[in-house]
């Protein structure tokens, strides 16, 4: 990705759910990935990615305990970041407060 970061809204991501010929985007830790070309290569099968298509896949990504190689490979599919919104900021603040105590 270039130095200029492209920011997407959750609505933008939701439109790219792999249906009707659209791209397949997922969000992991507020980063947006276009996994369209990776669907058939995913070791768990395309169904796992389809479940999170157009959505935040952070919890699913963490639940499956991906290797450091898998995490590095994500960089290839990075297309932007989730733009900050009130909901996202509030969740981040709650998470920070819970982990600080």
NUFITI-931443 format. One record per residue (C-alpha): x, y, z. Coordinates in steps of 0.5 Angstrom, whole numbers, padded with zeros to 4 digits, always signed. Example, Ala and Ser with C-alpha at 12.3 -4.5 7.8 and 13.67 -1.06 7.14 Angstrom:
residues 2
+0025-0009+0016
+0027-0002+0014
//
This chain:
residues 101
+0000+0000+0000
+0003+0007-0001
+0004+0012+0004
-0003+0015+0003
-0008+0011+0007
-0014+0010+0004
-0020+0010+0010
-0026+0006+0009
-0033+0006+0013
-0036+0000+0015
-0041+0001+0010
-0036+0001+0005
-0034-0005+0007
-0041-0008+0008
-0042-0007+0000
-0036-0012-0001
-0039-0018+0001
-0037-0022-0005
-0044-0023-0007
-0046-0021-0014
-0039-0021-0017
-0037-0016-0012
-0030-0016-0008
-0029-0020-0002
-0027-0015+0004
-0026-0016+0011
-0023-0012+0017
-0018-0015+0022
-0016-0010+0028
-0019-0004+0024
-0015-0005+0017
-0019-0007+0011
-0016-0013+0007
-0019-0015+0000
-0018-0022+0000
-0022-0024-0006
-0016-0027-0009
-0014-0031-0003
-0021-0034-0002
-0019-0041-0006
-0012-0041-0002
-0015-0040+0005
-0013-0047+0009
-0019-0047+0012
-0023-0046+0006
-0027-0040+0003
-0033-0042+0007
-0029-0039+0013
-0028-0032+0009
-0035-0032+0007
-0037-0032+0014
-0034-0025+0015
-0034-0022+0008
-0036-0015+0009
-0035-0015+0016
-0030-0015+0022
-0027-0021+0022
-0022-0020+0028
-0025-0024+0033
-0025-0030+0028
-0018-0029+0026
-0016-0029+0034
-0020-0035+0035
-0017-0039+0030
-0010-0037+0033
-0006-0036+0026
+0001-0036+0026
+0006-0031+0025
+0007-0033+0018
-0001-0032+0017
-0001-0025+0020
+0005-0023+0015
+0002-0025+0009
-0004-0021+0011
+0000-0015+0009
-0001-0017+0002
-0008-0016+0002
-0008-0009+0006
-0012-0004+0002
-0014+0001+0007
-0016+0003+0014
-0023+0003+0018
-0024+0010+0019
-0025+0012+0026
-0033+0013+0028
-0036+0014+0034
-0038+0007+0035
-0031+0005+0034
-0028+0010+0039
-0032+0008+0044
-0031+0001+0044
-0023+0002+0044
-0024+0007+0050
-0028+0001+0054
-0023-0004+0052
-0017+0001+0054
-0020+0002+0061
-0022-0006+0062
-0015-0007+0060
-0012-0002+0065
-0015-0004+0071
//
